[in-house]
Amino acid sequence: MTRSNTAGVRRVSGRLSLAVLVMSAAAAALLPAMAADEPPKEWDGLARVSSKKLDHVYKLPEADFSGYKRVRLDPIEVEFDKNWKPNQSQRSPSQRLTNEDIEKIKKALAEEFRKVFTEELSKNGYTVVAESDDDVLRVSAAIVNLYITAPEKMSAGMSRTYTTSAGHMTLVAELRDSVTGKLMARAVDSVQGRDTGNFMITNSVTNMSSARTALGQWARVLREGLDDATGRAK
């Protein structure tokens, strides 16, 4: 598995899907080149196309999305930047996040983001289904290189406030034919220091309601990538 500071893909457990592992590794390998003045014109057989809203969109030249009427959304994956150290400034053991806490945060973010992304797709004319068929486009999405900044002080009730305003992440989405699995498009967008609101996450990760604002903005970014790839962008 490719490791780099750019993509920050780190395998904490063996539960990541193979599709997302491949997608994340591919992004890790190519993102440094994308930062150059002239990003690669080709990636895994996909040709770079212009996008006004996203950093990078690549599309299979002969891809025809006109026959796809529905979308099947794979489970969303979340990976923190390998340099993210939330416990670095915490001196008391009772204030430190355990590996279990971190896994709970990832799972909660992934599940909530899937809900928010499904809502974003539905309200913008996409029919989200669970099955594969000739008219179903498979969408695999991941948040990688996620770095959220935590203040040093603990708030009341033993909870932490994580803010994304000074953090960064990379959003990756792949579009495939749901029946054949053929890769048809890929979108990548690196978010650095955007005002995406605040996370309010307790150590037990029981309340994700305040994270929905940030997740909603991220979902919109991925939906815009889908719009660009399928030619729906206005």
C-alpha positions in Angstrom: 0.0 0.0 0.0 1.4 3.4 -0.9 2.2 5.8 1.9 2.8 9.5 1.5 2.3 12.8 3.3 0.2 13.9 0.4 -2.6 11.4 0.6 -2.1 10.3 4.2 -3.5 6.8 3.6 -2.9 4.7 6.7 -4.2 1.2 7.4 -5.3 1.1 11.0 -7.3 -2.1 10.6 -8.0 -4.6 7.9 -11.5 -3.5 7.3 -11.0 -1.1 4.4 -12.5 -2.4 1.2 -10.1 -3.4 -1.6 -11.7 -0.8 -3.9 -10.9 2.1 -1.6 -7.4 0.8 -0.9 -6.7 0.8 -4.6 -8.3 4.2 -5.0 -6.4 5.7 -2.1 -3.1 4.2 -3.2 -3.7 5.5 -6.7 -4.4 9.0 -5.4 -1.3 8.8 -3.2 0.9 7.9 -6.1 -0.4 10.7 -8.4 -1.3 13.6 -6.2 2.3 15.0 -6.0 2.4 15.2 -9.8 -1.0 16.8 -9.8 0.4 19.7 -7.7 2.7 20.6 -10.5 1.8 23.3 -13.0 0.8 20.7 -15.6 -1.0 17.8 -14.0 -0.9 14.5 -15.9 -3.2 14.3 -18.8 -3.9 10.6 -18.3 -4.5 8.4 -15.2 -5.3 4.7 -15.4 -6.6 5.1 -18.9 -8.7 8.1 -17.9 -8.2 11.5 -19.6 -8.1 14.7 -17.6 -11.1 17.0 -18.2 -11.5 20.6 -17.1 -13.5 21.3 -13.9 -14.4 24.7 -12.5 -15.3 23.3 -9.0 -12.9 20.4 -8.4 -9.1 20.1 -8.5 -9.0 17.1 -10.8 -11.5 15.2 -12.8 -10.5 12.3 -15.1 -12.9 10.5 -17.4 -12.7 7.5 -19.8 -12.7 9.1 -23.3 -15.4 6.8 -24.6 -17.5 6.8 -21.5 -21.2 7.3 -22.1 -23.2 8.1 -18.9 -26.5 8.7 -20.7 -27.8 5.2 -19.9 -27.3 5.5 -16.2 -30.5 6.5 -14.4 -29.6 5.4 -10.8 -26.7 5.4 -8.4 -25.4 2.6 -6.1 -23.3 4.1 -3.3 -20.5 2.0 -1.8 -19.8 2.3 2.0 -17.9 5.5 2.6 -14.4 5.1 3.9 -12.5 7.5 6.2 -8.7 7.6 6.8 -6.9 10.1 8.9 -3.6 11.7 7.9 -0.8 9.5 9.2 0.6 12.6 10.9 -2.6 13.3 12.8 -1.7 13.0 16.5 -4.7 14.1 18.6 -3.1 13.1 21.9 0.2 15.0 21.4 -0.8 17.9 23.6 -2.8 15.9 26.1 -0.8 15.2 29.3 -3.5 13.3 31.3 -4.1 9.7 30.3 -7.8 10.2 31.0 -7.9 12.8 28.2 -6.2 10.7 25.6 -8.0 9.1 22.7 -7.5 5.3 22.5 -7.2 3.4 19.2 -10.7 2.2 19.9 -11.9 5.9 20.2 -10.2 6.7 16.9 -11.9 3.8 15.1 -15.2 4.8 16.5 -14.7 8.3 15.2 -13.9 7.0 11.8 -16.9 4.6 11.8 -19.2 7.3 13.0 -18.0 9.8 10.4 -18.2 7.3 7.6 -21.8 6.2 8.5 -23.0 9.8 8.9 -21.3 10.9 5.7 -23.0 8.1 3.8 -26.3 9.4 5.1 -25.5 13.0 4.2 -24.1 12.1 0.8 -27.2 10.0 0.0 -29.4 13.0 0.9 -27.2 15.3 -1.3 -27.6 12.9 -4.3 -31.3 12.4 -3.8 -32.2 16.1 -3.6 -30.2 16.8 -6.8 -32.0 14.3 -9.0 -30.1 11.1 -8.4 -32.0 7.9 -7.5 -29.9 5.9 -5.0 -30.4 2.2 -5.0 -28.8 -0.9 -3.4 -28.6 -3.2 -6.4 -26.5 -3.4 -9.5 -28.1 -3.2 -13.0 -27.5 -1.9 -16.5 -28.7 1.5 -15.6 -27.0 1.8 -12.3 -23.7 3.7 -11.8 -21.6 2.6 -8.9 -20.0 5.4 -6.9 -17.1 4.7 -4.5 -16.1 7.7 -2.3 -13.5 8.2 0.4 -12.1 10.9 2.7 -8.4 10.4 3.0 -5.6 12.6 4.4 -8.0 13.8 7.0 -6.4 16.1 9.6 -8.7 17.9 12.1 -7.3 20.3 14.6 -8.2 19.9 18.2 -7.7 22.6 20.9 -5.7 21.7 23.9 -8.4 22.3 26.6 -11.2 19.8 27.2 -14.7 21.1 27.3 -17.3 20.3 30.0 -18.6 16.8 30.0 -15.3 15.2 28.9 -15.9 16.0 25.3 -13.6 17.4 22.6 -14.2 20.0 19.9 -12.5 19.2 16.6 -12.4 22.0 14.1 -11.7 21.5 10.4 -11.1 25.2 9.7 -7.3 24.8 9.9 -7.2 21.2 8.8 -7.1 19.4 5.5 -8.4 16.4 3.7 -8.6 14.8 0.2 -11.9 13.7 -1.3 -11.7 10.9 -3.8 -14.6 9.5 -5.8 -14.6 6.8 -8.5 -17.5 6.0 -10.9 -17.8 2.5 -12.3 -20.3 0.4 -14.2 -22.2 -1.5 -11.5 -22.4 -4.7 -13.5 -18.9 -4.9 -15.1 -17.0 -2.8 -12.6 -15.3 -0.9 -15.4 -13.7 2.3 -14.2 -15.3 5.3 -16.0 -14.3 8.4 -14.1 -12.4 9.6 -11.0 -12.6 13.0 -9.2 -10.1 14.3 -6.6 -10.4 17.4 -4.5 -8.0 18.5 -1.8 -9.5 20.8 0.8 -7.1 23.1 2.7 -8.3 25.5 5.3 -11.8 26.0 4.0 -14.5 27.1 6.4 -16.3 23.8 6.9 -17.6 24.4 10.4 -16.9 22.5 13.6 -17.1 19.0 14.8 -18.4 18.3 18.3 -17.4 14.7 19.0 -17.5 13.1 22.4 -15.0 10.4 23.3 -17.8 7.8 22.9 -18.8 9.3 19.6 -22.5 9.3 20.5 -23.6 12.6 19.0 -22.7 13.5 15.4 -25.4 16.0 14.8 -23.1 19.0 14.9 -20.8 17.5 12.3 -23.5 17.4 9.6 -22.7 21.0 8.4 -19.2 20.1 7.5 -20.2 16.7 6.1 -22.8 18.3 4.0 -20.3 20.6 2.4 -18.0 17.7 1.7 -20.9 15.7 0.2 -21.6 18.7 -2.1 -18.0 18.6 -3.3 -18.3 14.9 -4.2 -21.7 15.4 -5.8 -20.2 18.2 -7.9 -17.5 15.8 -9.0 -20.2 13.4 -10.1 -22.0 16.1 -11.9 -18.8 17.1 -13.8 -17.9 13.5 -14.7 -21.4 12.7 -16.0 -21.9 16.0 -17.8 -24.6 17.2 -15.5 -22.6 20.2 -14.2 -24.1 23.6 -15.2 
